[in-house]
């Protein structure tokens, strides 16, 4: 059973921020939220992860709601190369990484 | 580091033949994962190891599938006998046990005819 719910697809204009939502209403207190993406047929690529606090790295920002039941991945300035399937995963200790269907993000010129 | 290395990149075999997929994790990583990806079922976790020990193999579809990790630098996924429905891209990933990112290989595209 999927632990997360994501929209099937989203579009974003090049240069604009892409905001990808994820619902994880059954998350437990010690489970982390991970985001990965898969470009075409390549292996998935790690983006970011967090537990409670908002996180930012060179690729993206992760905003987790206070009740931890949902989160948003933000790509601040989307480029055409960010077109990919984005996966939100809830996992304990990075040892049960089960992928759902993800969100297919298309960045348009 | 060369990353997670999988071989072969492509494999075409006839139904009934044995297939062995190979994975070399990143040095120092102590967890290894095998995934299968198809259009119909998406990315499925088959099995994962921690310190060379299989922790959860509930995703292995049938007894025809088996995985081993004889040492920290090598793992195999074997299908015997192979069937056309096993056609998929198989990914291997590795990570440290702590909460750090998982690194994926480029995958092996298996076609069973």
HADDOCK unambig.tbl for C-alpha pairs under 7 A between the chains (distance, minus, plus):
assign (segid A and resid 42 and name CA) (segid B and resid 106 and name CA) 5.81 0.50 0.50
assign (segid A and resid 43 and name CA) (segid B and resid 91 and name CA) 6.87 0.50 0.50
assign (segid A and resid 43 and name CA) (segid B and resid 104 and name CA) 5.34 0.50 0.50
assign (segid A and resid 43 and name CA) (segid B and resid 105 and name CA) 5.87 0.50 0.50
assign (segid A and resid 43 and name CA) (segid B and resid 106 and name CA) 5.18 0.50 0.50
assign (segid A and resid 43 and name CA) (segid B and resid 107 and name CA) 6.46 0.50 0.50
assign (segid A and resid 44 and name CA) (segid B and resid 104 and name CA) 6.16 0.50 0.50
assign (segid A and resid 45 and name CA) (segid B and resid 103 and name CA) 6.95 0.50 0.50
assign (segid A and resid 46 and name CA) (segid B and resid 101 and name CA) 5.93 0.50 0.50
assign (segid A and resid 46 and name CA) (segid B and resid 102 and name CA) 6.60 0.50 0.50
assign (segid A and resid 93 and name CA) (segid B and resid 98 and name CA) 6.15 0.50 0.50
assign (segid A and resid 93 and name CA) (segid B and resid 99 and name CA) 5.44 0.50 0.50
assign (segid A and resid 94 and name CA) (segid B and resid 97 and name CA) 6.96 0.50 0.50
assign (segid A and resid 94 and name CA) (segid B and resid 98 and name CA) 6.93 0.50 0.50
assign (segid A and resid 94 and name CA) (segid B and resid 99 and name CA) 5.40 0.50 0.50
assign (segid A and resid 98 and name CA) (segid B and resid 44 and name CA) 6.84 0.50 0.50
assign (segid A and resid 98 and name CA) (segid B and resid 45 and name CA) 5.98 0.50 0.50
assign (segid A and resid 99 and name CA) (segid B and resid 43 and name CA) 5.95 0.50 0.50
assign (segid A and resid 99 and name CA) (segid B and resid 44 and name CA) 6.80 0.50 0.50
assign (segid A and resid 101 and name CA) (segid B and resid 42 and name CA) 6.41 0.50 0.50
